[in-house]
């Protein structure tokens, strides 16, 4: 499905005064998909037709990314989590499963922490994690991420080029299953819509939030309050095998599936393998 087709099949809803792009399709148990930085809900397109054949799937663009709002304000993880909660509740959904990637992992950790606190709008029934910074001490940010998080962030975002974007995206993906030209071009085009690049220094502050909120967010993993599985692209230089090893070390009864030929975007690089591991997990629930 092309980028244009993806967005033509969705709609825009207003949550907390902010326009939020959302796609909902399928039937069955509800599955909420939360994408990562710096891309969009379109990341889930390679698995979409399979997921929607089994689930009632909801995928939205995080604030500051894709075709959701790009407001002139801070964009903390707490805001992203609140928008997802309220969006899902506005659709009449009271319980759902989670599938999260990258920044979406951190948002999902906050959602599960709220459930532990008794403050959740929606009852989360399970969570499948894809590569992301679940443990800040194991996160290995790329040089571009460090620059965006630095005082130079605004200038770096403004001066970034398509060539640099493609290089950085390719380096976090597997050389065995490199990202397609369509994925790279579409993701770059989205990043430039409505001044999207200026959002990057605001969004990247999640790296600092992960350190500040480590006890809360890692605690949500360790509580095992819902069934959870990590599907990890081992070749990921940011959150690959080393992060999965940490997951096994810290999460009781850790359920981990390693994809040896995938890297940071396993659902884009090897969607069939991710779907197999995802369905095996749900079949066992």
The 8 nearest C-alpha neighbors of each residue, nearest first, counted from 0:
[[1, 4, 5, 2, 44, 45, 3, 41],
 [2, 0, 4, 3, 5, 181, 185, 44],
 [1, 3, 5, 4, 185, 6, 0, 41],
 [2, 4, 6, 1, 5, 7, 0, 8],
 [5, 3, 7, 1, 2, 6, 0, 8],
 [6, 4, 2, 3, 8, 7, 1, 0],
 [5, 7, 9, 8, 3, 4, 2, 10],
 [6, 8, 4, 9, 5, 3, 10, 2],
 [7, 9, 6, 5, 4, 22, 10, 3],
 [10, 8, 22, 6, 7, 21, 5, 20],
 [9, 11, 21, 20, 22, 12, 8, 6],
 [10, 12, 20, 19, 21, 18, 13, 9],
 [13, 11, 19, 18, 14, 20, 10, 21],
 [12, 14, 18, 17, 16, 19, 15, 11],
 [13, 15, 17, 16, 82, 86, 12, 18],
 [16, 14, 17, 13, 82, 85, 18, 81],
 [15, 17, 14, 13, 18, 19, 68, 12],
 [16, 18, 14, 13, 15, 68, 19, 67],
 [19, 17, 13, 68, 67, 12, 11, 14],
 [20, 18, 67, 12, 11, 13, 68, 17],
 [19, 21, 11, 67, 59, 60, 10, 66],
 [22, 20, 59, 10, 9, 58, 11, 19],
 [21, 23, 9, 58, 57, 59, 10, 24],
 [24, 22, 57, 56, 58, 21, 55, 25],
 [23, 25, 56, 55, 51, 22, 57, 26],
 [26, 24, 51, 55, 54, 52, 56, 53],
 [27, 25, 55, 54, 53, 51, 28, 24],
 [26, 28, 54, 55, 53, 29, 25, 52],
 [27, 29, 54, 55, 30, 26, 95, 96],
 [28, 30, 55, 95, 56, 54, 96, 27],
 [29, 31, 96, 56, 95, 97, 55, 54],
 [30, 32, 57, 97, 56, 58, 96, 98],
 [33, 31, 98, 58, 99, 97, 57, 30],
 [34, 32, 99, 103, 98, 100, 58, 31],
 [35, 33, 103, 100, 40, 39, 99, 32],
 [34, 36, 102, 101, 103, 100, 38, 37],
 [37, 35, 38, 102, 101, 34, 39, 64],
 [36, 38, 35, 64, 39, 199, 190, 186],
 [39, 37, 36, 186, 35, 64, 65, 42],
 [40, 38, 65, 41, 60, 34, 42, 64],
 [39, 41, 42, 60, 34, 59, 58, 43],
 [40, 42, 39, 44, 43, 5, 2, 38],
 [43, 41, 40, 44, 39, 267, 34, 38],
 [44, 42, 41, 45, 46, 40, 47, 266],
 [43, 45, 47, 41, 46, 42, 0, 5],
 [46, 44, 43, 47, 270, 267, 266, 42],
 [47, 45, 44, 49, 43, 48, 270, 50],
 [46, 48, 44, 50, 49, 45, 43, 51],
 [49, 47, 51, 50, 46, 52, 45, 44],
 [48, 50, 52, 47, 51, 46, 53, 274],
 [51, 49, 47, 52, 53, 48, 54, 46],
 [50, 52, 25, 54, 53, 48, 49, 56],
 [53, 51, 49, 50, 25, 54, 48, 26],
 [52, 54, 51, 50, 27, 26, 25, 49],
 [55, 53, 27, 51, 26, 28, 56, 25],
 [54, 56, 26, 25, 29, 27, 28, 24],
 [57, 55, 30, 24, 23, 54, 29, 51],
 [56, 58, 23, 31, 22, 30, 32, 59],
 [59, 57, 32, 22, 21, 40, 31, 33],
 [60, 58, 21, 20, 40, 22, 61, 57],
 [59, 61, 40, 65, 39, 20, 67, 64],
 [60, 62, 64, 63, 59, 79, 67, 39],
 [63, 61, 67, 68, 64, 69, 60, 79],
 [62, 64, 69, 198, 68, 61, 67, 195],
 [65, 63, 61, 62, 67, 60, 39, 66],
 [66, 64, 39, 60, 189, 67, 38, 190],
 [67, 65, 20, 64, 60, 68, 19, 189],
 [66, 68, 19, 20, 62, 60, 18, 65],
 [69, 67, 18, 62, 17, 63, 70, 19],
 [68, 70, 63, 62, 67, 195, 198, 71],
 [71, 69, 72, 68, 63, 62, 17, 198],
 [70, 72, 69, 73, 198, 74, 197, 201],
 [71, 73, 70, 74, 201, 69, 198, 75],
 [74, 72, 201, 75, 71, 202, 70, 78],
 [73, 75, 202, 201, 78, 72, 76, 62],
 [76, 74, 77, 78, 73, 205, 79, 202],
 [75, 77, 79, 78, 106, 80, 205, 74],
 [76, 78, 80, 75, 79, 81, 109, 106],
 [79, 77, 81, 76, 80, 75, 82, 74],
 [80, 78, 76, 82, 77, 81, 83, 61],
 [81, 79, 77, 83, 78, 82, 106, 110],
 [82, 80, 84, 78, 83, 79, 85, 77],
 [81, 83, 79, 85, 80, 84, 86, 78],
 [84, 82, 86, 80, 81, 85, 87, 79],
 [85, 83, 81, 87, 82, 86, 120, 88],
 [84, 86, 88, 82, 87, 83, 89, 81],
 [87, 85, 83, 89, 88, 84, 82, 14],
 [86, 88, 90, 84, 89, 85, 92, 83],
 [87, 89, 85, 92, 91, 90, 86, 84],
 [90, 88, 86, 91, 87, 85, 92, 84],
 [91, 89, 87, 88, 92, 86, 85, 93],
 [90, 92, 88, 89, 93, 87, 86, 94],
 [93, 91, 88, 90, 87, 94, 121, 89],
 [92, 94, 121, 122, 88, 91, 95, 120],
 [95, 93, 122, 121, 123, 92, 124, 29],
 [94, 96, 29, 123, 30, 124, 122, 31],
 [95, 97, 30, 125, 124, 123, 126, 31],
 [98, 96, 126, 31, 30, 32, 125, 127],
 [99, 97, 32, 127, 126, 128, 31, 33],
 [98, 100, 33, 103, 104, 128, 32, 129],
 [99, 101, 129, 103, 104, 34, 35, 130],
 [131, 100, 102, 35, 103, 104, 130, 132],
 [103, 101, 35, 105, 104, 36, 100, 106],
 [102, 104, 33, 100, 99, 106, 34, 35],
 [105, 103, 99, 107, 100, 101, 102, 106],
 [104, 106, 108, 102, 107, 103, 109, 133],
 [105, 107, 103, 109, 108, 104, 80, 76],
 [106, 108, 110, 104, 109, 105, 103, 111],
 [109, 107, 105, 111, 216, 110, 106, 112],
 [108, 110, 112, 106, 107, 111, 216, 113],
 [109, 111, 107, 113, 108, 112, 80, 106],
 [112, 110, 114, 108, 113, 109, 219, 107],
 [113, 111, 109, 115, 219, 114, 110, 108],
 [114, 112, 116, 118, 110, 119, 115, 111],
 [113, 115, 119, 111, 117, 116, 112, 118],
 [116, 114, 112, 113, 117, 111, 219, 224],
 [115, 117, 113, 114, 118, 112, 119, 111],
 [118, 116, 114, 115, 119, 113, 112, 120],
 [117, 119, 113, 116, 114, 120, 115, 112],
 [120, 118, 114, 113, 121, 117, 122, 110],
 [121, 119, 84, 118, 88, 122, 85, 93],
 [120, 122, 93, 94, 119, 123, 84, 88],
 [123, 121, 94, 93, 124, 95, 119, 120],
 [122, 124, 95, 96, 94, 125, 121, 97],
 [123, 125, 96, 95, 225, 122, 94, 126],
 [126, 124, 226, 96, 225, 227, 123, 97],
 [125, 127, 97, 227, 98, 96, 128, 226],
 [128, 126, 228, 98, 227, 229, 97, 99],
 [127, 129, 229, 99, 230, 98, 228, 100],
 [128, 130, 100, 230, 231, 99, 229, 131],
 [131, 129, 231, 101, 263, 238, 100, 232],
 [101, 130, 132, 238, 133, 100, 104, 129],
 [133, 131, 138, 134, 135, 238, 101, 105],
 [132, 134, 131, 135, 105, 104, 217, 242],
 [133, 135, 132, 136, 137, 138, 217, 242],
 [136, 134, 138, 137, 210, 209, 132, 133],
 [135, 137, 134, 138, 210, 139, 132, 133],
 [138, 136, 135, 134, 242, 139, 241, 238],
 [137, 139, 135, 132, 136, 238, 237, 140],
 [140, 138, 237, 137, 141, 238, 236, 136],
 [141, 139, 237, 144, 138, 142, 145, 143],
 [140, 142, 144, 143, 139, 145, 237, 167],
 [143, 141, 145, 144, 146, 140, 147, 167],
 [144, 142, 146, 141, 145, 147, 167, 140],
 [145, 143, 147, 141, 146, 142, 140, 148],
 [144, 146, 142, 148, 143, 147, 149, 141],
 [145, 147, 149, 143, 148, 144, 152, 142],
 [146, 148, 152, 144, 200, 149, 145, 143],
 [147, 149, 145, 146, 152, 200, 203, 144],
 [148, 150, 146, 151, 152, 147, 145, 200],
 [151, 149, 152, 148, 153, 147, 146, 154],
 [152, 150, 149, 154, 153, 155, 146, 147],
 [153, 151, 147, 155, 149, 200, 150, 154],
 [154, 152, 156, 155, 151, 200, 157, 197],
 [153, 155, 157, 156, 152, 151, 158, 159],
 [154, 156, 152, 158, 153, 157, 159, 151],
 [157, 155, 153, 159, 154, 158, 196, 197],
 [156, 158, 154, 155, 159, 153, 197, 196],
 [157, 159, 155, 156, 154, 160, 153, 196],
 [160, 158, 156, 157, 155, 163, 161, 164],
 [161, 159, 163, 162, 164, 158, 157, 165],
 [160, 162, 164, 163, 165, 187, 159, 166],
 [161, 163, 165, 160, 164, 166, 159, 167],
 [164, 162, 166, 160, 161, 165, 167, 159],
 [163, 165, 161, 167, 166, 162, 168, 160],
 [164, 166, 168, 162, 163, 167, 169, 161],
 [167, 165, 163, 169, 164, 168, 162, 170],
 [166, 168, 170, 164, 169, 165, 163, 171],
 [167, 169, 165, 170, 171, 166, 164, 172],
 [170, 168, 172, 166, 167, 171, 165, 178],
 [169, 171, 167, 168, 172, 166, 173, 174],
 [172, 170, 168, 169, 263, 235, 236, 262],
 [173, 171, 262, 169, 170, 263, 177, 264],
 [174, 172, 262, 175, 176, 261, 177, 234],
 [173, 175, 177, 176, 172, 169, 170, 260],
 [174, 176, 173, 177, 260, 261, 172, 268],
 [175, 177, 173, 268, 174, 178, 261, 269],
 [178, 176, 174, 173, 172, 175, 179, 268],
 [179, 177, 182, 268, 176, 169, 180, 183],
 [180, 178, 182, 181, 183, 177, 184, 176],
 [179, 181, 183, 182, 184, 178, 185, 177],
 [182, 180, 184, 179, 183, 185, 1, 178],
 [183, 181, 179, 185, 180, 184, 186, 178],
 [184, 182, 180, 186, 181, 185, 187, 179],
 [185, 183, 187, 181, 186, 182, 180, 188],
 [186, 184, 188, 182, 187, 183, 181, 189],
 [185, 187, 189, 183, 188, 184, 182, 38],
 [188, 186, 190, 184, 189, 185, 183, 191],
 [187, 189, 185, 191, 190, 186, 184, 192],
 [190, 188, 186, 192, 191, 187, 65, 185],
 [189, 191, 195, 187, 188, 192, 196, 186],
 [190, 192, 195, 188, 189, 194, 196, 193],
 [191, 193, 189, 195, 194, 190, 188, 66],
 [192, 194, 195, 191, 69, 190, 66, 196],
 [195, 193, 192, 196, 191, 197, 198, 69],
 [194, 196, 190, 191, 197, 198, 193, 192],
 [197, 195, 198, 199, 194, 156, 190, 191],
 [196, 198, 195, 199, 194, 156, 157, 153],
 [199, 197, 196, 201, 195, 63, 200, 202],
 [198, 200, 202, 201, 197, 196, 203, 156],
 [201, 199, 147, 203, 152, 202, 198, 148],
 [202, 200, 198, 199, 203, 204, 73, 74],
 [201, 203, 199, 204, 200, 74, 198, 205],
 [204, 202, 205, 200, 201, 148, 199, 206],
 [203, 205, 206, 202, 207, 201, 148, 208],
 [204, 206, 208, 203, 207, 209, 202, 76],
 [207, 205, 204, 209, 208, 203, 210, 135],
 [208, 206, 210, 209, 205, 204, 211, 203],
 [207, 209, 205, 211, 210, 206, 212, 204],
 [210, 208, 212, 206, 207, 213, 211, 135],
 [209, 211, 213, 207, 208, 212, 135, 206],
 [210, 212, 208, 209, 213, 207, 214, 215],
 [213, 211, 209, 215, 210, 214, 208, 216],
 [212, 214, 210, 216, 215, 209, 217, 211],
 [215, 213, 217, 218, 212, 216, 211, 219],
 [214, 216, 218, 212, 213, 217, 219, 112],
 [217, 215, 219, 218, 213, 108, 214, 212],
 [218, 216, 220, 219, 214, 213, 215, 221],
 [217, 219, 221, 215, 216, 220, 214, 222],
 [218, 220, 112, 216, 217, 222, 221, 111],
 [221, 219, 217, 218, 222, 223, 250, 216],
 [220, 222, 250, 218, 223, 219, 217, 251],
 [221, 223, 224, 219, 220, 218, 250, 251],
 [224, 222, 225, 221, 220, 226, 219, 227],
 [223, 225, 222, 226, 115, 219, 220, 111],
 [224, 226, 125, 223, 124, 227, 126, 123],
 [227, 225, 125, 126, 223, 224, 228, 124],
 [228, 226, 126, 127, 125, 225, 229, 254],
 [227, 229, 127, 254, 255, 128, 230, 126],
 [228, 230, 128, 255, 127, 231, 129, 256],
 [231, 229, 256, 129, 255, 257, 128, 228],
 [230, 232, 257, 130, 129, 233, 258, 229],
 [231, 233, 262, 261, 258, 265, 234, 239],
 [232, 234, 240, 239, 259, 235, 262, 258],
 [235, 233, 262, 232, 239, 261, 236, 173],
 [234, 236, 262, 239, 263, 237, 233, 238],
 [237, 235, 239, 238, 234, 171, 139, 262],
 [238, 236, 139, 235, 140, 138, 239, 141],
 [239, 237, 242, 131, 235, 138, 130, 236],
 [238, 240, 235, 233, 242, 241, 232, 234],
 [239, 241, 233, 243, 242, 244, 238, 234],
 [242, 240, 244, 243, 239, 245, 238, 137],
 [243, 241, 245, 238, 244, 240, 239, 137],
 [244, 242, 246, 240, 245, 241, 247, 239],
 [245, 243, 241, 247, 242, 246, 240, 248],
 [244, 246, 248, 242, 243, 247, 249, 241],
 [245, 247, 243, 244, 248, 249, 250, 242],
 [248, 246, 244, 253, 245, 249, 250, 243],
 [247, 249, 245, 246, 250, 244, 251, 253],
 [248, 250, 246, 247, 245, 251, 221, 253],
 [251, 249, 221, 253, 246, 247, 248, 252],
 [250, 252, 253, 221, 249, 223, 247, 248],
 [253, 251, 250, 254, 247, 223, 249, 248],
 [254, 252, 247, 250, 251, 255, 246, 228],
 [253, 255, 228, 229, 252, 256, 227, 247],
 [256, 254, 229, 228, 230, 253, 257, 243],
 [255, 257, 230, 229, 231, 258, 254, 276],
 [258, 256, 231, 259, 230, 233, 232, 255],
 [259, 257, 232, 261, 260, 233, 231, 256],
 [258, 260, 233, 261, 257, 232, 234, 262],
 [259, 261, 258, 175, 234, 173, 262, 233],
 [262, 260, 232, 265, 173, 258, 259, 234],
 [261, 263, 235, 232, 234, 173, 172, 233],
 [262, 264, 235, 172, 171, 130, 232, 265],
 [263, 265, 267, 266, 262, 268, 172, 130],
 [266, 264, 268, 261, 269, 267, 232, 262],
 [267, 265, 270, 264, 269, 268, 273, 43],
 [268, 266, 264, 265, 270, 269, 45, 42],
 [267, 269, 265, 176, 266, 264, 270, 261],
 [270, 268, 265, 272, 271, 266, 267, 273],
 [269, 271, 266, 273, 272, 267, 46, 274],
 [272, 270, 274, 273, 269, 275, 46, 266],
 [273, 271, 275, 274, 270, 269, 276, 258],
 [272, 274, 270, 276, 275, 271, 266, 277],
 [275, 273, 277, 271, 272, 276, 278, 270],
 [274, 276, 272, 278, 273, 277, 279, 271],
 [277, 275, 279, 273, 274, 278, 280, 272],
 [276, 278, 274, 280, 275, 279, 273, 281],
 [279, 277, 281, 280, 275, 276, 282, 274],
 [280, 278, 282, 276, 277, 281, 275, 283],
 [279, 281, 277, 278, 283, 282, 276, 284],
 [282, 280, 278, 284, 283, 279, 277, 125],
 [281, 283, 279, 280, 284, 278, 277, 276],
 [282, 284, 281, 280, 279, 278, 226, 277],
 [283, 281, 282, 280, 226, 125, 279, 124]]
